[in-house]
Amino acid sequence: MGANSSQKYGGTGATTQSNTFTATLEVTVVRVQGNGNLVIEGSKEVLLNGGHEYIRVAGVVRPADVTPQNTILSTQIADARVEYSGNGSIYSAARMPWLARFFLSLWPF
């Protein structure tokens, strides 16, 4: 008498997203430092690819870098904090499942 058993499981999945985003973002001067530098903050919400994308920026700019058109390049923002986030079906698909996030939080490497 003999018995054999074999099981094979396979699966793959992938999601990719690539965006090039060029935007003009309006900011507000929230404080003027003692040396005259401007502390700025601003945000923008955009509907893109069936989801909402959020861009937030904050940092410090020198008044001398502000152009006559009242603009400044992002490369001229000191202590820049840039947040790019969103929600929607693409973000949901790309998010790691909760159980995997849990085990990775315990993994020391």
C-alpha positions in Angstrom: 0.0 0.0 0.0 1.3 3.4 -0.8 0.2 7.0 -1.2 1.6 10.1 -2.8 0.4 13.6 -2.5 1.7 16.8 -4.2 0.5 20.3 -4.0 1.8 23.3 -5.8 0.8 26.9 -5.2 1.9 29.8 -7.2 0.9 33.4 -7.6 2.3 36.6 -8.6 1.2 40.2 -8.5 2.6 43.6 -9.3 1.6 47.1 -9.4 3.5 50.1 -10.6 2.8 53.7 -10.8 4.9 56.5 -12.3 3.9 60.1 -12.4 5.7 63.2 -13.6 4.0 66.1 -12.0 4.9 69.7 -12.6 2.8 72.2 -10.8 2.7 75.7 -9.4 1.9 75.6 -5.8 0.6 78.6 -3.9 2.0 79.0 -0.4 1.5 81.4 2.5 4.1 83.1 4.5 3.3 81.9 8.0 6.2 83.7 9.8 9.0 86.1 9.1 12.2 85.0 10.9 14.5 87.5 12.7 16.9 87.5 9.8 14.1 88.3 7.3 13.7 84.8 5.8 10.2 83.7 5.2 8.7 80.5 6.6 6.2 79.2 4.0 3.5 76.5 3.8 1.2 75.4 1.1 -0.8 72.5 -0.3 -2.6 71.4 -3.4 -5.1 68.6 -4.1 -5.4 67.2 -7.6 -7.7 64.5 -9.0 -5.5 62.2 -11.1 -5.9 58.6 -12.2 -9.2 58.2 -10.4 -7.7 59.2 -7.1 -6.9 62.3 -5.2 -3.2 63.3 -5.0 -2.1 65.7 -2.3 1.1 67.8 -2.4 2.2 69.7 0.7 5.3 71.8 1.0 6.9 73.8 3.8 10.2 75.4 4.3 12.2 78.6 4.5 13.0 81.0 1.6 15.1 84.1 1.3 13.3 87.2 0.1 16.1 87.8 -2.4 15.2 84.5 -4.1 11.6 85.6 -4.7 11.2 86.7 -8.4 9.4 89.8 -9.5 6.5 87.4 -10.5 6.4 86.4 -6.8 7.6 82.9 -7.5 10.4 80.7 -6.3 11.8 77.4 -7.4 11.5 74.4 -5.1 15.3 74.0 -5.2 15.6 77.3 -3.4 13.5 76.3 -0.4 15.7 75.6 2.7 14.7 73.0 5.2 12.1 71.8 2.7 9.5 69.3 3.7 7.6 67.9 0.8 4.8 65.4 1.2 3.2 63.6 -1.8 0.4 61.3 -1.0 -3.0 60.2 -2.2 -5.9 57.8 -2.1 -7.9 55.9 -4.6 -7.8 52.5 -6.3 -4.1 52.6 -7.4 -3.0 53.5 -3.9 -5.2 50.8 -2.4 -3.7 48.2 -4.8 -0.1 49.3 -4.0 -0.5 49.2 -0.3 1.0 46.3 1.6 -1.5 44.0 3.3 -1.8 44.6 7.1 -0.5 41.2 8.1 2.6 41.7 6.0 3.1 45.1 7.6 2.7 43.6 11.0 5.4 40.9 10.4 7.8 43.4 8.9 7.4 45.6 11.9 8.7 42.7 14.1 11.5 41.7 11.7 14.8 43.3 12.9 16.5 43.4 9.5 
